[in-house]
Structures are given as C-alpha cells and as structure tokens.
Amino acid sequence: TAGLHQYKFIVSGNQWIPDPTNPDAAEDGFGGRNSLYTCVP
C-alpha cells in the first residue's frame, strides 16, 4: 500500500530494533524509535 510505513526488526526472537541502516525514524510511543519507509505507487 502506498504511503508512509513504520517498521522494526525482530532479533533473537524477542528483541525489536529499528533498521540500523535507515536514518529515517519516528518516535514509537514507548520511548523508542521506528524506522520509516515511504512506498510510492
């Protein structure tokens, strides 16, 4: 779907981390950061 999307990676089955290679990020509402990805049609 086109638009701005937020994501994280799951590491070792239980640790959520933002994409270390993506400088685009937003607050996740829990004191952390989500990586951002913009999908264009």
HURA-V170938 format. One line per field, one symbol per residue. ss: DSSP state (a for helix, b for strand, c for the rest). phi: phi as a letter, one per 20 degrees, with the letter a starting at -180 (. if undefined). A space follows every 10 residues. Layout:
ss->???
phi->???
//
This chain:
ss->ccbbbbbcbb bcccbbbccc ccccbbbccc ccbbbbbbbc c
phi->.fpecdbbde dlnbdecfff edfebbfenc ndcdfdcddd f
//
